[in-house]
Amino acid sequence: MIKSFGDKELEKCWYKGYCKKISANLKNRVLMKLDWIDAATCIEDLQNPPSNYLHKLSGNYEGYWAISVNGPWRLIFEFEKNNAYDVQLIQYH
C-alpha cells in the first residue's frame, strides 16, 4: 500500500486524478503503475510484468526501488513492511 509521496503533484494525481505536471500520454501509465505499487503485498509482486524492470537503486537513491513507466521516466519508492513510502516520478537517466 502507498503510505506517502515525495512529490506533491504525484500525490494530487493519485488521489484526485488531477495531473497538472504529468503529460496526458504519461498519466494513464503512471496511474496504472501506482495501482500496482498500492496493491503490492511484497516487493516481488512488482517483478511482473517484466516491463516494470523492477530494480534496486544505489548512490543518491540507495534504499529505493524503481519501476519503469515510459522511456526515461521511473517511479521510485522505498518499500518497507509491505508498504511503499516517498513515491516519486523522476527522470534519472
PyRosetta script that sets phi, psi and omega in degrees:
from pyrosetta import init, pose_from_sequence

init()
pose = pose_from_sequence("MIKSFGDKELEKCWYKGYCKKISANLKNRVLMKLDWIDAATCIEDLQNPPSNYLHKLSGNYEGYWAISVNGPWRLIFEFEKNNAYDVQLIQYH")
pose.set_psi(1, 140.4)
pose.set_omega(1, 176.8)
pose.set_phi(2, -76.9)
pose.set_psi(2, 122.7)
pose.set_omega(2, -179.4)
pose.set_phi(3, -104.3)
pose.set_psi(3, -27.7)
pose.set_omega(3, -179.9)
pose.set_phi(4, -157.3)
pose.set_psi(4, 157.1)
pose.set_omega(4, 177.6)
pose.set_phi(5, -117.6)
pose.set_psi(5, 146.8)
pose.set_omega(5, 174.8)
pose.set_phi(6, -99.4)
pose.set_psi(6, 6.1)
pose.set_omega(6, -175.2)
pose.set_phi(7, -140.3)
pose.set_psi(7, 113.4)
pose.set_omega(7, -176.7)
pose.set_phi(8, -61.5)
pose.set_psi(8, -38.0)
pose.set_omega(8, 179.8)
pose.set_phi(9, -65.3)
pose.set_psi(9, -40.2)
pose.set_omega(9, 178.1)
pose.set_phi(10, -66.6)
pose.set_psi(10, -37.8)
pose.set_omega(10, 177.9)
pose.set_phi(11, -62.1)
pose.set_psi(11, -43.7)
pose.set_omega(11, 177.1)
pose.set_phi(12, -61.8)
pose.set_psi(12, -41.8)
pose.set_omega(12, 179.4)
pose.set_phi(13, -60.3)
pose.set_psi(13, -44.1)
pose.set_omega(13, -178.2)
pose.set_phi(14, -67.1)
pose.set_psi(14, -48.3)
pose.set_omega(14, -174.0)
pose.set_phi(15, -83.7)
pose.set_psi(15, -32.0)
pose.set_omega(15, -173.8)
pose.set_phi(16, -116.4)
pose.set_psi(16, -9.8)
pose.set_omega(16, -177.1)
pose.set_phi(17, 75.9)
pose.set_psi(17, 6.6)
pose.set_omega(17, -179.8)
pose.set_phi(18, -94.9)
pose.set_psi(18, 109.1)
pose.set_omega(18, -172.8)
pose.set_phi(19, -120.8)
pose.set_psi(19, 67.1)
pose.set_omega(19, -174.7)
pose.set_phi(20, -57.6)
pose.set_psi(20, -42.9)
pose.set_omega(20, -174.0)
pose.set_phi(21, -98.5)
pose.set_psi(21, 8.3)
pose.set_omega(21, 178.4)
pose.set_phi(22, -113.7)
pose.set_psi(22, 125.2)
pose.set_omega(22, -177.5)
pose.set_phi(23, -60.6)
pose.set_psi(23, 152.6)
pose.set_omega(23, -177.6)
pose.set_phi(24, -58.9)
pose.set_psi(24, -37.8)
pose.set_omega(24, -178.1)
pose.set_phi(25, -74.3)
pose.set_psi(25, -16.6)
pose.set_omega(25, 178.7)
pose.set_phi(26, -95.6)
pose.set_psi(26, -26.7)
pose.set_omega(26, -173.6)
pose.set_phi(27, -53.7)
pose.set_psi(27, -50.4)
pose.set_omega(27, -176.3)
pose.set_phi(28, -62.4)
pose.set_psi(28, -40.5)
pose.set_omega(28, 178.6)
pose.set_phi(29, -66.9)
pose.set_psi(29, -40.7)
pose.set_omega(29, 178.5)
pose.set_phi(30, -61.1)
pose.set_psi(30, -48.1)
pose.set_omega(30, -179.0)
pose.set_phi(31, -63.9)
pose.set_psi(31, -38.1)
pose.set_omega(31, 177.7)
pose.set_phi(32, -63.7)
pose.set_psi(32, -44.8)
pose.set_omega(32, -179.3)
pose.set_phi(33, -67.7)
pose.set_psi(33, -36.4)
pose.set_omega(33, 175.8)
pose.set_phi(34, -63.4)
pose.set_psi(34, -38.5)
pose.set_omega(34, 175.3)
pose.set_phi(35, -58.2)
pose.set_psi(35, -43.6)
pose.set_omega(35, -179.3)
pose.set_phi(36, -64.7)
pose.set_psi(36, -42.9)
pose.set_omega(36, 178.4)
pose.set_phi(37, -62.5)
pose.set_psi(37, -43.8)
pose.set_omega(37, -178.9)
pose.set_phi(38, -62.9)
pose.set_psi(38, -34.3)
pose.set_omega(38, -177.8)
pose.set_phi(39, -83.8)
pose.set_psi(39, -14.8)
pose.set_omega(39, -175.5)
pose.set_phi(40, -66.1)
pose.set_psi(40, 131.7)
pose.set_omega(40, 175.7)
pose.set_phi(41, -101.6)
pose.set_psi(41, -12.2)
pose.set_omega(41, 172.9)
pose.set_phi(42, -153.1)
pose.set_psi(42, 158.6)
pose.set_omega(42, -175.8)
pose.set_phi(43, -60.2)
pose.set_psi(43, -31.3)
pose.set_omega(43, -179.4)
pose.set_phi(44, -63.5)
pose.set_psi(44, -24.5)
pose.set_omega(44, 177.5)
pose.set_phi(45, -58.8)
pose.set_psi(45, -24.7)
pose.set_omega(45, -176.4)
pose.set_phi(46, -90.4)
pose.set_psi(46, 2.5)
pose.set_omega(46, 176.8)
pose.set_phi(47, -73.9)
pose.set_psi(47, -20.5)
pose.set_omega(47, 177.7)
pose.set_phi(48, -117.0)
pose.set_psi(48, 135.4)
pose.set_omega(48, 2.7)
pose.set_phi(49, -73.1)
pose.set_psi(49, 158.1)
pose.set_omega(49, 179.9)
pose.set_phi(50, -58.0)
pose.set_psi(50, -24.0)
pose.set_omega(50, 179.8)
pose.set_phi(51, -65.9)
pose.set_psi(51, -10.7)
pose.set_omega(51, 173.5)
pose.set_phi(52, -66.1)
pose.set_psi(52, -28.7)
pose.set_omega(52, -176.1)
pose.set_phi(53, 48.4)
pose.set_psi(53, 48.4)
pose.set_omega(53, 179.0)
pose.set_phi(54, -57.0)
pose.set_psi(54, 127.4)
pose.set_omega(54, 176.6)
pose.set_phi(55, -153.2)
pose.set_psi(55, 153.3)
pose.set_omega(55, 178.2)
pose.set_phi(56, -83.5)
pose.set_psi(56, 141.0)
pose.set_omega(56, -178.8)
pose.set_phi(57, -97.9)
pose.set_psi(57, 163.5)
pose.set_omega(57, 178.4)
pose.set_phi(58, -136.4)
pose.set_psi(58, -173.3)
pose.set_omega(58, 179.9)
pose.set_phi(59, 66.4)
pose.set_psi(59, -131.1)
pose.set_omega(59, -179.2)
pose.set_phi(60, -62.4)
pose.set_psi(60, -21.5)
pose.set_omega(60, -178.3)
pose.set_phi(61, -109.7)
pose.set_psi(61, 24.9)
pose.set_omega(61, 178.6)
pose.set_phi(62, -57.2)
pose.set_psi(62, 135.2)
pose.set_omega(62, -178.0)
pose.set_phi(63, 95.0)
pose.set_psi(63, -8.7)
pose.set_omega(63, 179.3)
pose.set_phi(64, -100.1)
pose.set_psi(64, 156.8)
pose.set_omega(64, 171.4)
pose.set_phi(65, -112.6)
pose.set_psi(65, 159.0)
pose.set_omega(65, 177.8)
pose.set_phi(66, -137.8)
pose.set_psi(66, 145.8)
pose.set_omega(66, 167.6)
pose.set_phi(67, -128.0)
pose.set_psi(67, 147.4)
pose.set_omega(67, -179.5)
pose.set_phi(68, -74.8)
pose.set_psi(68, 140.3)
pose.set_omega(68, 175.2)
pose.set_phi(69, -107.9)
pose.set_psi(69, -60.5)
pose.set_omega(69, -178.6)
pose.set_phi(70, -168.2)
pose.set_psi(70, 128.1)
pose.set_omega(70, 179.8)
pose.set_phi(71, 55.0)
pose.set_psi(71, -126.0)
pose.set_omega(71, -177.9)
pose.set_phi(72, -83.0)
pose.set_psi(72, -2.3)
pose.set_omega(72, -175.8)
pose.set_phi(73, -82.2)
pose.set_psi(73, 135.1)
pose.set_omega(73, 179.0)
pose.set_phi(74, -134.7)
pose.set_psi(74, 146.3)
pose.set_omega(74, 166.1)
pose.set_phi(75, -96.1)
pose.set_psi(75, 124.7)
pose.set_omega(75, 178.0)
pose.set_phi(76, -115.8)
pose.set_psi(76, 152.3)
pose.set_omega(76, -176.0)
pose.set_phi(77, -167.6)
pose.set_psi(77, 158.8)
pose.set_omega(77, 169.8)
pose.set_phi(78, -95.6)
pose.set_psi(78, 143.0)
pose.set_omega(78, -178.9)
pose.set_phi(79, -126.8)
pose.set_psi(79, 112.4)
pose.set_omega(79, -179.0)
pose.set_phi(80, -137.6)
pose.set_psi(80, 136.6)
pose.set_omega(80, 176.7)
pose.set_phi(81, 49.2)
pose.set_psi(81, 47.3)
pose.set_omega(81, 176.4)
pose.set_phi(82, 65.4)
pose.set_psi(82, 20.6)
pose.set_omega(82, 178.9)
pose.set_phi(83, -131.0)
pose.set_psi(83, 150.0)
pose.set_omega(83, 177.6)
pose.set_phi(84, -102.3)
pose.set_psi(84, 135.0)
pose.set_omega(84, -179.2)
pose.set_phi(85, -127.0)
pose.set_psi(85, 153.9)
pose.set_omega(85, 173.8)
pose.set_phi(86, 54.6)
pose.set_psi(86, 44.9)
pose.set_omega(86, -178.3)
pose.set_phi(87, -70.6)
pose.set_psi(87, 130.8)
pose.set_omega(87, -177.9)
pose.set_phi(88, -138.8)
pose.set_psi(88, 149.6)
pose.set_omega(88, 172.3)
pose.set_phi(89, -104.7)
pose.set_psi(89, 118.4)
pose.set_omega(89, -176.6)
pose.set_phi(90, -137.6)
pose.set_psi(90, 163.3)
pose.set_omega(90, 169.3)
pose.set_phi(91, -113.7)
pose.set_psi(91, 102.4)
pose.set_omega(91, -176.8)
pose.set_phi(92, -108.3)
pose.set_psi(92, 4.4)
pose.set_omega(92, 177.1)
pose.set_phi(93, -95.7)
pose.dump_pdb("model.pdb")
